[in-house]
Amino acid sequence: MEIIHKIGRRKTSVARVYMSQGKGNITVNKKAYSDFFSTATLQYKILQPFNLTETKGKFDLSVSVKGGGVNGQAEAIRLAISRALVEFNEEFKSVLKSEGLMTRDPRTVSYTHLRAHETGRNLVCRLLLEK
């Protein structure tokens, strides 16, 4: 089996996953995934696609992730792993899709309006004066 390369995104995080057959070694930014993600919840999110498809310990992963926070990074990695597993075996798609792991979450951070802190009267006055 050759190396499968997939990308996953969540919020502002981008994860690149390189998957090959192996013994279950997972490295994230050249660290063991358990060192990179210290909480059990984040580790569970990364292993979730393997647990659902019963392929835990069959693939080696090398992951490069940047941007965002640790939760967004873990979910970006989870999406990339799911995509890589589907490329390996198309039958995994129905299992992963039913758990919602094949869809990118479109929600991002919304930014407030530049002058949202001003009161309505001051904003109207300022807009009239700018003309």
N, C-alpha and C positions, 0 to 999 in steps of 0.2 A: 504494500500500500504506500502510495506517495503521501506527501504532506498536504493536508487540506488547510487552506487559509481562508478565514472568514472575519468579518468586521461586525461588531455590535455597538449600538449607541443608546445612551439614556441620558436625558437632560444635556449636560455639556461634556459628558464622559464619552470617550471613544476607546474601544478595546479591539485589539487585533489578536486573533487566536490562531496558532499553528498547531494542528492536531495530527498525530501519527500513532500507529499501533505501538503499544508498549506495555508497561507495568502499572500505570496509574500515577506517574509522577506529574505534578502540576506546579509550574513555576510562574509567578506573577512578578514582572519587572525584576527578574533574576533572583527572586526570593521564593521560598516555599509558600504556597498559598495560605497555610495556617499561620505563618509569621506575618504575611502581608495583611490578612484579614483576621484580626484577633478574636472577634466575637463568633459564637457558634451560629448565630442567625445568618451572618454574611457567608460563612463557610457552607452552610446548608444551601444558600441560594446558588452558589457555584456548583455544588454537587447535584442539585436537583435534576437537571437533564439526564445525568448518568443514572440516578436512582430510578427515574421513571422508565427509562429504556433498558434497565438492567444491564448496563455496560460499564459499571464502576470497576476500575482497575484494568481495563482493556486498552486504554489510550494514554499516551503521554501528551501533555499540553505545555506549550510555551506561550505565555500571554504577555502582551505589552499594552498597558492601559495608562491613559493620562486624562486630565481634566476632571472637574467636578469633585464631589465628595465620595466617601467610601461606599455609601449605599448605591449611588448612581454608577460607580465603577463596577460593583458586584453585579448589578442588573445588566450592565452592558456586556460583561463577560458571559453571563448566563445566556443572553440572546445570541452571542457569537458561538458559544458551544452548541446551542440548539441548532443553529444553522449548519454547523459543521457536521453534526450527527445526522441531519437530514440528507446532506450531500453524501455521506457514507452509506446510509441505508434509507431509502425513500419511505419505507414502512414506518419509520419512527415519527413521521410528520403528523399522523392522526393522533398519536399519544401526546406529543408535545403541544399540538395546537389545542387540544381539549383542555389542557392546563393553562393555556394562555401564554406559553413561552415562545411562540413564533411571531408574535406581533410586537412591533416597536411601540413603546409608550410615547405618544406624541406630546405629552405635557412638558412644557418648559417653564422656566422662571418668567413671570410677567413683571415688567418694569413700570413704575408709576410715572404719571405725567410730570413733566418738568416743573410745572407751577401748581401742583396739586395741593401743596401746603398752604397756599394763599386763600384768603376768604373770597367768597364770590364777588363782593363789592370791589375789593382791591384788584381782582383779576380783570373785571370789566373796565375799571378806570385805567389800568395799565394798557389794556388792549386798545382803548380809545385814544390814549395818548401816543401810542406807537404809530398810529395812522398818520 
